[in-house]
Amino acid sequence: MLHSETLRSYRQPPTWLVLTIIGLGAFFTALDQTVVVTVLPAVMLDLRIPIGELDRVSWVVTAYLLGYTAFMPLFGRLADVYGLPRLYIVGLVIFAVGSVLVALSRSLEELVGARVIQAIGGSAAVPIGFALAVSAVPRERQGLALGIVGGAAEAGSMLGPAYGGAIVELANWRWLFWLNLPQALLVAPLLLLLPNRRQTGVRVDYLGGALALAMLLALSLGLSQEGLFTLGSGLPFGLLGLGLATAVALVFWERRTHQPLLLPLLFRTVNFLTANLTQLLVGVALVIALVTVPLMANTVMGKDPFTGALWLLRMTCAIPVGAVIGGLLLSRVGNRPVIAVGLLLIALGLYLVSGWPLDVGEPELTLHLVVAGLGFGLVIAPIMAQALNAAPPEYHATASSMVVVARLMGMTLGLAALAAYGIGHFQSLTGGLLLPLPVAGESPAETAARVAAYTAELQNAGLDLFHRFFRIAAVVALLAVVPLLLGLRRDRHL
């Protein structure tokens, strides 16, 4: 399935031990991507940040995502050169140091800076974990290993908000980050059991890393702006222009340097390019589903936040299960059939959700969300396998980091598009509705009837909007099949 000659001259530890180590590392670091969401109110209260500065507090989340995305390719390349387990340990140490600094933060600025340090360390876990999955386990178990890494990372992201809420209920929010220390101390010694191979005579392209860092920061910030779609500001276009200019400089440099950070060969390889494009589109569909399910439940359907979270949990719980199933199927049927089935399940599940009435109930509610969740999980391992098949073993961590970045970029783009399209379309749907203001001589019953009719119209408009979101996400999932078809040919270089 995957070509891998690295580490074969070393005695291999038991497969179960390798899978446990990389699974735990991916799970623990993924928790911190989402754990902060539920504790922001406690953070604001503790640091005495007024509600009017909520936009500044959002940087606690944004800074982590930006650092996580931007540093991933450089960390991946460092791991390829100096050894996967050793750089994994370095990443965990940086992550632990960042966690301590977060726990000790006395101001918002300190907290945001510490979250960036955390993100730099956390960016090592998933790409290095995927690379270890194809270099430190037997060939016949590589698909399962990819599924476990992807499933563990998804489980960590899924449980992050619940984990954060539970810790805040039991103790201070700072304990969320103090608890990262024993987690790192658990995983780091286990990584020493894995064989480490350093490439001799190879140097890291630090200038290329700096250019890639600047490019990803500019692109991520540009794609996250609503103005990109509303045309209400020139900022996103300026940021994207800066990102593209940096990308041109990066390509120019990488084509001329002897040992590039990003192997130019990868960008002339059909399977690698199509894997990244498919992953980007999956990211767009995923973020639409993640945002819209609880939002629809909590607004037009009148459910409380806990119920909305339980609805979403039906889908997110199915993602790790689908990831493991996809990994198991990988060695039996190959990459593309599993990806195709996963994309079709995503499209089917989200299309079914787009037909929900206001009083949707069981079993439709659970069945439709589980179908979509299984689809999102199924594609994780085969997309990564397709990309790693196209990369030489000495670039596996770098290649896997780029696939993860593609998904994060898709989620960033999808979220900005969702916000921009949603506001504009809801205004167009409700623009003709008249407020049910009191009318002289009207009886209370007549006023109540007009208010009820107005409320029903708003509900229907909101429901129509959310249905459109799900249909758009389903179409995006189907569009992701197109790059898959482009890669049906035997892999070749453009």
C-alpha positions as MATLAB code, in Angstrom:
seq = 'MLHSETLRSYRQPPTWLVLTIIGLGAFFTALDQTVVVTVLPAVMLDLRIPIGELDRVSWVVTAYLLGYTAFMPLFGRLADVYGLPRLYIVGLVIFAVGSVLVALSRSLEELVGARVIQAIGGSAAVPIGFALAVSAVPRERQGLALGIVGGAAEAGSMLGPAYGGAIVELANWRWLFWLNLPQALLVAPLLLLLPNRRQTGVRVDYLGGALALAMLLALSLGLSQEGLFTLGSGLPFGLLGLGLATAVALVFWERRTHQPLLLPLLFRTVNFLTANLTQLLVGVALVIALVTVPLMANTVMGKDPFTGALWLLRMTCAIPVGAVIGGLLLSRVGNRPVIAVGLLLIALGLYLVSGWPLDVGEPELTLHLVVAGLGFGLVIAPIMAQALNAAPPEYHATASSMVVVARLMGMTLGLAALAAYGIGHFQSLTGGLLLPLPVAGESPAETAARVAAYTAELQNAGLDLFHRFFRIAAVVALLAVVPLLLGLRRDRHL';
ca = [
       0.000    0.000    0.000;
       2.487    2.630    1.187;
       6.126    2.487    0.201;
       8.320    2.789    3.314;
      11.875    1.664    3.734;
      12.741    3.944    6.640;
      13.643    2.388    9.979;
      13.578   -1.158    8.574;
      17.142   -1.812    9.672;
      16.105   -1.204   13.302;
      14.350   -3.603   15.608;
      10.697   -2.643   15.655;
       8.690   -2.337   18.899;
       5.318   -4.114   19.044;
       2.723   -2.601   16.734;
       0.235   -2.110   19.580;
       2.804   -0.004   21.442;
       3.501    2.198   18.406;
      -0.218    2.736   17.814;
      -0.812    3.540   21.496;
       1.989    6.116   21.564;
       1.042    7.993   18.418;
      -2.660    7.773   19.236;
      -2.202    9.267   22.712;
      -0.015   12.081   21.405;
      -2.517   13.017   18.704;
      -5.415   12.861   21.173;
      -3.869   14.998   23.913;
      -2.621   17.769   21.644;
      -5.902   17.844   19.671;
      -7.824   18.507   22.894;
      -6.282   21.967   23.082;
      -7.568   22.978   19.662;
     -11.110   23.198   21.012;
     -10.840   23.011   24.810;
     -10.658   26.786   25.208;
     -14.041   27.394   23.551;
     -16.044   26.475   26.653;
     -13.776   28.240   29.152;
     -13.588   31.675   27.539;
     -16.213   33.133   29.926;
     -14.165   31.933   32.915;
     -10.993   33.351   31.351;
     -12.668   36.721   30.785;
     -13.902   36.824   34.373;
     -10.546   35.840   35.837;
      -8.530   38.287   33.720;
     -11.192   41.014   34.132;
     -11.831   41.433   30.438;
     -15.107   43.308   29.703;
     -17.687   41.778   27.405;
     -17.140   44.637   24.969;
     -13.675   43.242   24.212;
     -14.946   39.849   23.101;
     -13.310   40.346   19.701;
      -9.905   40.554   21.427;
     -10.620   37.427   23.475;
     -11.288   35.473   20.274;
      -7.539   35.678   19.645;
      -7.098   33.041   22.353;
      -8.600   30.602   19.837;
      -7.365   32.252   16.650;
      -3.732   32.501   17.796;
      -3.609   28.766   18.454;
      -5.090   27.882   15.075;
      -2.744   30.260   13.243;
       0.355   28.962   15.014;
      -0.783   25.367   14.569;
      -1.281   25.856   10.829;
       1.718   28.038   10.030;
       4.436   26.068   11.836;
       3.320   22.612   10.738;
       5.329   22.304    7.465;
       8.554   23.494    9.114;
       8.094   21.125   12.052;
       7.329   18.311    9.650;
      10.541   18.915    7.729;
      12.581   19.112   10.936;
      11.153   15.719   11.894;
      12.038   14.249    8.483;
      15.644   15.389    8.875;
      16.372   14.866   12.571;
      14.122   11.890   13.270;
      10.409   11.480   13.850;
      10.328   10.351   17.514;
      12.900   12.915   18.655;
      11.095   15.859   17.075;
       7.830   14.529   18.442;
       9.399   14.790   21.909;
      10.634   18.306   21.140;
       7.114   19.226   20.087;
       5.661   17.830   23.321;
       8.214   19.783   25.384;
       7.321   23.029   23.593;
       3.629   22.210   24.031;
       4.149   21.612   27.760;
       6.124   24.857   28.183;
       3.368   26.755   26.378;
       0.774   25.112   28.631;
       2.650   26.234   31.765;
       2.860   29.779   30.399;
      -0.888   29.756   29.661;
      -1.620   28.585   33.205;
       0.562   31.374   34.606;
      -0.823   34.121   32.349;
      -1.942   37.303   34.088;
      -3.115   39.247   31.046;
      -4.766   38.604   27.710;
      -1.562   39.447   25.847;
       0.423   36.906   27.864;
      -2.277   34.313   27.301;
      -2.344   34.807   23.522;
       1.462   34.641   23.296;
       1.521   31.457   25.361;
      -1.151   29.900   23.145;
       1.084   30.497   20.128;
       3.925   28.627   21.864;
       1.489   25.826   22.659;
       0.409   25.686   19.030;
       3.990   25.425   17.752;
       4.518   22.326   19.877;
       1.084   20.911   19.138;
       1.653   21.219   15.397;
       4.150   18.342   15.609;
       1.796   15.636   16.857;
      -0.542   14.864   13.962;
       1.834   15.066   10.940;
       4.628   13.211   12.755;
       2.070   10.698   13.988;
       0.932   10.015   10.422;
       4.567    9.688    9.285;
       5.300    7.232   12.114;
       2.209    5.278   11.104;
       3.816    4.399    7.761;
       7.410    4.027    8.934;
       7.281    2.261   12.275;
       4.525   -0.323   11.766;
       4.357   -3.320    9.428;
       3.061   -2.664    5.943;
      -0.157   -4.610    6.480;
      -1.041   -2.460    9.524;
      -0.280    0.940    8.016;
      -3.868    1.672    7.010;
      -5.105    0.867   10.507;
      -2.346    3.064   11.978;
      -3.379    6.006    9.790;
      -6.964    5.527   10.868;
      -6.014    5.440   14.544;
      -3.962    8.643   14.323;
      -6.753   10.430   12.466;
      -9.426    9.013   14.757;
      -7.506    9.973   17.913;
      -7.031   13.530   16.668;
     -10.740   13.785   15.804;
     -11.722   12.353   19.179;
      -9.520   14.924   20.932;
     -11.063   17.806   19.008;
     -14.549   16.406   19.612;
     -14.128   15.963   23.366;
     -12.236   19.215   23.900;
     -15.275   21.398   24.755;
     -16.787   18.769   27.074;
     -13.423   18.178   28.751;
     -12.944   21.907   29.232;
     -16.420   22.331   30.683;
     -15.907   19.467   33.139;
     -12.564   20.805   34.403;
     -13.989   24.303   34.880;
     -16.870   22.852   36.882;
     -14.450   20.976   39.156;
     -11.580   23.459   39.361;
     -10.091   26.676   37.966;
      -9.710   27.030   34.166;
      -5.924   27.118   34.602;
      -5.990   23.436   35.561;
      -6.855   22.639   31.963;
      -3.308   23.592   31.063;
      -1.552   22.299   34.181;
      -2.990   18.876   33.302;
      -1.117   18.977   29.985;
       2.110   18.360   31.914;
       1.323   14.804   33.089;
      -0.068   14.051   29.648;
       3.206   15.112   28.004;
       5.208   13.233   30.648;
       3.205   10.115   29.835;
       3.792   10.207   26.069;
       7.358   11.572   25.827;
       9.164    8.620   27.534;
       7.189    6.168   25.416;
       8.502    7.883   22.264;
      12.042    7.006   23.343;
      11.104    3.366   22.736;
      10.658    4.052   19.010;
      13.713    3.847   16.723;
      14.967    7.234   15.574;
      16.699    7.739   12.244;
      18.379   11.002   11.368;
      19.203   11.805    7.758;
      22.911   12.404    7.334;
      24.258   15.148    5.097;
      20.849   16.871    4.951;
      20.112   20.410    6.109;
      16.809   22.092    6.881;
      15.808   24.921    4.559;
      15.155   27.573    7.208;
      14.642   30.398    4.713;
      12.035   28.283    2.948;
      10.476   27.597    6.347;
      10.273   31.325    7.112;
       8.668   32.010    3.721;
       6.192   29.159    4.198;
       5.368   30.484    7.667;
       4.718   33.994    6.349;
       2.671   32.628    3.447;
       0.413   30.485    5.647;
      -0.112   33.261    8.174;
      -1.132   35.733    5.468;
      -3.384   33.235    3.668;
      -5.024   32.035    6.884;
      -5.774   35.571    8.023;
      -7.029   36.532    4.565;
      -9.314   33.522    4.221;
     -10.801   34.107    7.679;
     -12.180   37.559    6.801;
     -15.886   37.949    6.000;
     -14.973   40.851    3.710;
     -13.544   38.330    1.272;
     -17.128   37.518    0.259;
     -19.048   40.671    1.180;
     -16.493   42.928   -0.582;
     -16.887   45.271    2.357;
     -13.161   45.628    3.016;
      -9.893   45.500    1.123;
      -8.053   43.870    4.050;
      -8.653   40.215    3.071;
      -7.539   40.862   -0.501;
      -4.437   42.628    0.735;
      -3.612   39.684    3.000;
      -4.262   37.161    0.228;
      -2.133   39.233   -2.140;
       0.677   39.214    0.401;
       0.265   35.458    0.835;
       0.379   34.832   -2.920;
       3.412   37.099   -3.329;
       5.155   35.160   -0.568;
       4.130   31.913   -2.267;
       5.776   33.072   -5.510;
       8.941   33.930   -3.584;
       8.801   30.513   -1.910;
       8.465   28.706   -5.245;
      11.321   30.741   -6.700;
      13.545   29.880   -3.739;
      12.576   26.195   -3.510;
      13.338   25.594   -7.188;
      16.874   26.827   -6.674;
      17.857   25.517   -3.265;
      19.611   22.180   -3.035;
      17.575   20.748   -0.150;
      14.149   22.464   -0.227;
      11.652   22.555    2.596;
       8.827   21.618    0.224;
       9.992   19.165   -2.407;
       9.004   20.649   -5.813;
       8.387   17.102   -7.038;
       5.302   16.932   -4.802;
       3.638   19.783   -6.670;
       4.140   18.049   -9.998;
       2.551   14.828   -8.734;
      -1.100   14.266   -9.598;
      -1.969   12.133   -6.559;
      -0.425   14.541   -4.071;
      -2.175   17.575   -5.536;
      -5.552   15.852   -5.778;
      -5.274   14.551   -2.209;
      -4.720   18.086   -0.931;
      -7.547   19.547   -3.017;
      -9.929   16.825   -1.832;
      -8.886   17.494    1.752;
      -9.480   21.238    1.361;
     -13.033   20.641    0.104;
     -13.696   18.166    2.924;
     -12.609   20.890    5.356;
     -15.144   23.313    3.852;
     -17.990   20.784    4.168;
     -16.943   19.784    7.680;
     -16.907   23.276    9.172;
     -20.322   24.064    7.652;
     -21.757   20.976    9.351;
     -19.996   21.632   12.675;
     -21.315   25.191   12.886;
     -24.784   24.724   11.420;
     -26.039   21.681   13.370;
     -26.001   23.282   16.858;
     -26.872   26.719   15.492;
     -30.013   25.397   13.816;
     -30.975   23.460   16.942;
     -30.494   26.464   19.241;
     -32.307   29.012   17.078;
     -35.144   28.071   14.756;
     -35.794   24.727   16.475;
     -35.834   26.258   19.943;
     -33.558   23.741   21.635;
     -31.288   24.574   24.567;
     -27.483   24.682   24.040;
     -26.993   21.289   25.700;
     -29.431   19.643   23.307;
     -27.717   21.297   20.355;
     -24.383   19.931   21.572;
     -25.881   16.447   21.862;
     -27.130   16.674   18.278;
     -23.655   17.557   17.062;
     -22.187   14.784   19.193;
     -24.102   12.264   17.100;
     -22.029   13.285   14.081;
     -18.696   13.914   15.755;
     -18.757   10.594   17.650;
     -19.088    8.805   14.324;
     -15.982   10.497   12.850;
     -13.334    8.569   14.872;
     -15.253    5.339   14.242;
     -15.275    6.060   10.518;
     -11.549    6.880   10.617;
     -10.666    3.466   12.052;
     -13.012    1.693    9.612;
     -11.439    3.608    6.723;
      -7.989    2.556    7.881;
      -9.032   -1.098    8.053;
     -10.586   -0.990    4.566;
      -7.553    0.748    3.103;
      -5.377   -2.334    2.798;
      -8.232   -4.356    1.320;
      -9.765   -2.123   -1.351;
      -7.300    0.762   -1.826;
      -7.430    4.506   -1.308;
      -9.867    5.801   -3.906;
     -12.849    3.485   -3.314;
     -12.794    4.319    0.403;
     -12.507    8.066   -0.313;
     -15.355    7.880   -2.831;
     -17.660    6.049   -0.403;
     -16.777    8.518    2.349;
     -17.533   11.561    0.186;
     -20.836   10.066   -0.958;
     -21.827    9.358    2.654;
     -20.998   12.954    3.596;
     -23.111   14.280    0.741;
     -25.981   11.881    1.501;
     -26.026   12.585    5.239;
     -25.922   16.374    4.829;
     -28.537   16.291    2.069;
     -30.862   14.320    4.348;
     -30.287   16.863    7.134;
     -31.218   19.632    4.685;
     -34.736   18.194    4.590;
     -35.371   18.255    8.331;
     -38.680   19.777    9.464;
     -38.878   21.932   12.587;
     -40.084   18.952   14.623;
     -37.451   16.453   13.424;
     -37.144   13.457   15.715;
     -35.702   10.001   15.966;
     -34.531    7.884   14.247;
     -33.979   10.357   11.395;
     -32.010   12.813   13.523;
     -29.395   10.312   14.672;
     -29.270    8.284   11.456;
     -28.643   11.254    9.169;
     -25.934   12.759   11.372;
     -24.188    9.421   11.872;
     -24.116    8.838    8.110;
     -22.382   12.182    7.587;
     -19.988   11.583   10.489;
     -18.962    8.155    9.201;
     -18.269    9.734    5.810;
     -16.040   12.426    7.324;
     -14.152    9.722    9.201;
     -13.791    7.304    6.287;
     -11.827    9.770    4.149;
      -9.138   10.614    6.738;
      -6.785    7.641    6.322;
      -7.083    7.119    2.531;
      -6.539   10.809    1.703;
      -3.399   10.800    3.849;
      -2.284    7.497    2.327;
      -2.728    8.865   -1.196;
      -0.556   11.865   -0.373;
       2.137    9.816    1.353;
       2.229    7.346   -1.531;
       3.290   10.250   -3.734;
       6.040   11.432   -1.368;
       9.460    9.869   -0.823;
       9.914    8.454    2.703;
      12.332   11.232    3.661;
       9.509   13.754    3.140;
       6.663   11.872    4.839;
       6.222   14.202    7.832;
       6.424   17.253    5.561;
       3.868   15.805    3.154;
       1.449   14.821    5.929;
       1.696   18.305    7.442;
       0.651   19.826    4.118;
      -2.428   17.597    3.960;
      -3.449   18.665    7.477;
      -2.875   22.316    6.518;
      -5.114   21.866    3.462;
      -7.979   20.760    5.677;
      -7.452   23.645    8.109;
      -7.396   26.094    5.190;
     -10.653   24.626    3.912;
     -12.272   25.038    7.327;
     -11.064   28.641    7.551;
     -12.417   29.428    4.085;
     -15.714   27.668    4.758;
     -16.300   29.503    8.021;
     -15.738   32.925    6.432;
     -18.015   32.054    3.509;
     -20.677   30.757    5.897;
     -20.701   33.969    7.921;
     -20.778   36.233    4.870;
     -23.395   34.267    2.914;
     -25.570   33.604    5.942;
     -25.968   37.236    6.968;
     -26.701   38.457    3.450;
     -29.102   35.654    2.558;
     -31.049   35.890    5.817;
     -31.538   39.598    5.228;
     -32.882   38.892    1.753;
     -35.273   36.245    3.103;
     -36.657   38.508    5.827;
     -36.448   41.865    4.047;
     -40.144   41.850    3.122;
     -41.435   40.999    6.591;
     -43.133   43.775    8.534;
     -42.628   44.025   12.272;
     -45.879   43.195   14.121;
     -46.148   46.590   15.811;
     -49.321   47.335   17.798;
     -52.184   48.803   15.744;
     -54.786   51.168   17.216;
     -58.096   49.451   17.822;
     -56.662   45.958   17.425;
     -57.620   43.340   19.994;
     -54.929   41.496   21.992;
     -55.871   38.263   20.218;
     -55.331   39.842   16.799;
     -51.964   41.265   17.881;
     -50.917   37.882   19.254;
     -51.928   36.238   15.961;
     -49.823   38.693   13.961;
     -46.843   38.154   16.296;
     -47.217   34.377   15.952;
     -47.387   34.674   12.156;
     -44.289   36.891   12.145;
     -42.410   34.447   14.375;
     -43.390   31.562   12.115;
     -42.136   33.450    9.055;
     -38.822   34.117   10.781;
     -38.543   30.457   11.745;
     -39.250   29.345    8.196;
     -36.730   31.830    6.804;
     -34.089   30.628    9.260;
     -34.864   26.989    8.520;
     -34.602   27.653    4.789;
     -31.220   29.297    5.350;
     -29.854   26.358    7.339;
     -31.214   23.908    4.767;
     -29.276   25.829    2.117;
     -26.104   25.579    4.209;
     -26.413   21.805    4.381;
     -27.158   21.502    0.666;
     -24.117   23.652   -0.133;
     -21.963   21.413    2.084;
     -23.357   18.330    0.325;
     -22.505   19.815   -3.074;
     -18.979   20.639   -1.862;
     -18.554   17.005   -0.787;
     -19.648   15.852   -4.244;
     -17.243   18.327   -5.863;
     -14.460   16.700   -3.864;
     -15.003   13.588   -5.982;
     -13.703   15.520   -9.029;
     -10.051   15.681   -7.926;
     -10.394   12.061   -6.884;
     -11.362   11.168  -10.478;
      -8.420   13.194  -11.782;
      -6.140   10.955   -9.769;
      -7.639    7.721  -11.096;
      -4.831    7.395  -13.566;
      -1.615    5.798  -12.525;
       0.341    8.450  -10.616;
       2.514   10.495  -12.885;
       4.321   13.802  -12.821;
       2.861   16.829  -14.592;
];
